Amino acid sequence: MAKLEDFLGPLHQGVWEVIVPREEVTEPLGEEWKRSALNVPTPETIASYRNNQYHVHETDLDYRVHIDRYNPEKNPLLHLVDDAPLVLMLYDTMDTLVVRAKETKTTDYSERLADQNLTWKMRVGTGAGLLVAGMLLLLFAIGYPGIFYAILIPLFVCAFGVVLIIAGYRQRARREYSRKDTIIGTVILITGLLMFLFWPFFVVLLLAVLALWLFSSAYVSLRRVIREKGSIPQGVWITIGMGVGSLILGIFAFANPLGLLRFLILLLAVLTLLGAVLSLLDGFGLRNAAKLMEGRGPSPS
């Protein structure tokens, strides 16, 4: 019987990530592995777990494990500064957007065709929605950034709070989770309402937090290059790039705060439009495949 932990030795010898095929792990993950909701978007991941500093991304084919210096559930600020700098998060988000979802396979022809038709329609609908959202964000970035921070962000925060309150109400039979979700949702909802009234203050606070995060990430990344040099698992040049990128954005927060705010909206718009294009291309590709399936009919058994 082999546990996942039996394959993690290379992580303590300078290897950045260990990939373990699922069939090699014959025992299920133990209770010490806690499911995590705090993750940078990662391609093909179906679940994420943490065991102290070990962080595993589970996919259909394997377990991908790396070591975080700081557990975000215990040290969220240090995790943001050291393990999840903004530049790395943006890179991983872009990487996730360009990965196409795998298609489900069914043995019955009619079911497979129905799934294909439903999938392409959902992809096209999602792409159309993302396209509209991306164009609106682009408009806000170019001409009306205040609307994004004064209306859209507070609205999103309020909506998230309402969702948590509803989730807490629906889980009222499980009192512990219900109370937690209801309290957190109420706090978030109140915060969103306050953001409508005092959004300039929250924008200044956002800039201050971003600047602190970026400068801290730059300091940690560049100090690691100087101290550890060739033994950095991520690679020296990648770490230097993350440090320099964080430093530039941090300086930007002071030199041109309005420009940084526009840049953040523009970046979100670009990511959204990229997701829209990929979703539409994927949808129309699946549509063509569905038309071919309909023309050929079921294969003879």
N, C-alpha and C positions, 0 to 999 in steps of 0.2 A: 504494500500500500504506500502510495507516494502523496505527500502533502505539497501544496504550493510552496511552502516555506523551504522545502528541500532543494529548490532550484534557485534560490535567491542569493547564494554566495557571491556570484560575480558583482552584485551591486556594491559590495564592500571592498572591491578591488579596482574601482574606478570606472566600471561599466555604467553607462547612463540608464539603460533600460534593458530588462530581461523579458523576452517573449517566450512563453511556455505554452505549447500546444495543449488544448483541452484534454485530449486523450491521455496525455502524460500524467495528469493530475487525477489520481484514482480516488482521493478522498475529498468530500465537499469542504468548502471553506468553513473554518470553525467559528465559534461565537466571538472570538477576538477580532474577526473581520467585520467592521461596522459599515453598513451601506452609507454612502456619502452623497449628499445633494449638492455639495460645493465643488464644482469642477469647471475647468476651462473646456469649452466644446471640443470634443475629440472624435475624429472619424471612426465610424463603425462601432462605437461603444454602446453596449446595451445596458450596462450597469457599472457602478464604480464603488470600490470598497477601500477602507483604510484600516490599517493595523499599526497603531503608533505612527512611525514615520513611513511605513510602507504604504504605497498608493497603487492600487491595481485597477486597470481598465479591463473589463470583461467584454470580449467580442464573441461572435458565433464560433470562431475557430481557435481562439487562444486567450491567455491572460497576459497582459502587458503591464509589468511592474516597474516602478521607479521609486526612488526615495525622496521624500520631501523633508527638507531640514526642519520645517515647522508644520505641525498639524493645524489646519485652518479652524478646527473646532475648538482647539485649546489656545492657539496663538494666531487669530485671524489677521492681525495687522502685520506681524512678522512674516506670515505666509504670503501676503500680498507683496510685501517689499522684496522678499528674497526668492520665493518659489514661483510667484506669478506676476512678474512685472508687466506693465501695460503692453509693451511692445510684443512680448511673447504671447499674451492673450489675444492680441489682434492677429498675429500670425496663425495661431491655432484655429481661430474663428474662420479666417480665410481658407485654411486647409480643410476645415470641415465642410464649408459651403461647396467646394469643388468635388467632393466625394459623392458619387451617385449611390442611392439606396439600392440594396439587393432586392431582386424580385422574389416573391414567394412562389413556390412550386406546388401545383396540385396535380393529381393523377387524372382527374376527370376533365375531358376537353371542354365541356360547357362551363364548368366552374372556372377553369383557367381562362377562358375567353371572357367570362363575366368579370373576373378579377382584373384582367387586362384593361377592359373598357372602363371599369370604375377607377382604376389607378391612373390612367392617362387623363381622365376628366378631373380628378382631384389634383394632379400635378399642374394641369393648365389653369385650374381655378386658383390654386395657391400662387402660381407664377403671376397671374393677372393681379391678384391682391397685393403681392409684393411689389409689382411694377407701379401700381398706383401709390403705395406707401413710399416707395423710393423716390418717385417724382415729387411728391409733397415734401419729403425731407430735403430734396435738392432745392426746391423753391424756398423753403425756410432757411437753408444754409446761405443762399445767395441774397435774398432780400428781406426775410422776416425771421431772423433767429430768435427774437424775443418771444414770438408765439410758441415756439418749441419749448422754451424753458418756463414760460408763464402759464401755458395751458396744457400742452401735451404731456409733459412729464408729470405735473400734479395730477392730471386725469389718469395717467397710467398707474401712479402710486395709489390713488383712491380705488381704482378698479382692483388692484392686487389686494388691498386691504379687504374689500368687499368679498372677494373670492375666498380669502382665508376665513372670514367670519362665517360665510355660508358652509365652508368645509367643516368648521368647528361645530356648527349647528347640526349638520348631517351626521357627525360622529359623536353626538351627545351621549350615545350609549357607552362609548369608551371615554369616560369622564376626563382622564388625564390628558389625552390628545385633544379632546374637544375644548377644554379650558385653555390649553396652551395656544391653539390656533385662534380661538376667539379673542384672547387678550392681545396676541401679536397683531392680528388683523385690525383690531380696534385702534391700536397705537399707530399702525401704518396708515389707516384711514384718516385719523386726526392729523398726522403729519402731512398727508396729501392736501387736506383742507387748509392747513396753515400755509402750505406752499403756494396755494392760489392767492393768499393775502399778502404774503411776504416773499414772493419769488425772487426779488433782487438779493435779499439776504441769503437765500439758499444758493443762488448762483455764485455769490462771493465765497460761500462756504465750500461749494463744489470746486471752485478754482483753487482754494487753499489746500483742500485735501488732495487734489490732483497734483499740485506742485510738490507737496510733501512726499507723496507716494513716488512721483517720478524722480525727484532728487535722491530719495532714499534708495530706490532701485538702482539708479546710476552709481551711487557710492558703493553699494554692496557688490554689484557686478564688476566694476572696475577694480575694486580692492581685491576681489577673488582672483582676477587675472594677474595682479601683481604678486599676490601671495602664493597661489597654487600653480600658476603658469600651465605647464603641460598636463597636469593631473585633473583638469576640469572635465567632468564627464560630457557636458554639452558641447565641448569644443571651445578653444580660445577665441576664435574669430566670431563665432556666434555670440559668445558672452560679451565680447567687446562691442559688437553691433547693438546688442540690447542695452548695454550701458550708455553708449553714445546716443542712441535713439532716445532713451529716457531722459538724458541730460538736455538734449535739444528741446524736447517737449516741455521739460521743466522750466527752462529759460524762457520759452515761448509764453508760458503762463504768466510771467511777470512782464515781459517786454510787450506783449500784444495779447492781453486776456480776451478781448473780443474776437481776435483772430483765432485763438485756440477754441473758443466756443463754436465759432463757425466751422472750424476744422473738424471738431467732434461730430457735428451734425452732418457735414459733408462725408466724413468717413462712414458714418452709419448709413447714409444714403447710398454710397458706393457698394457697401456690403449687401444692402437690401436689393439694389438693382442687379448685382451679380447673382444673388440667390434667385431673383425673378427670371433672369435670362436662362440660368441652368435648369430651373424648374420647367420653364416653357419648352426649352429644347428637349428635355427629357420626356415631357408630356406628349409632344408631337411625335417624338420617336416611338414612344409606346403606342400612340394612335396608329401610326403606320404599321407597326407590328401586329396590332389587333386586326387591321384591315387585311393583312396577308393571311392571318390565321383564319379569318372568316372566308377568304377566297379559297383556301386549300381544303378547309373542312377537317374533320377528325381523321387522324391517321389510322389505317387499318390495323386491327390487332392481330 
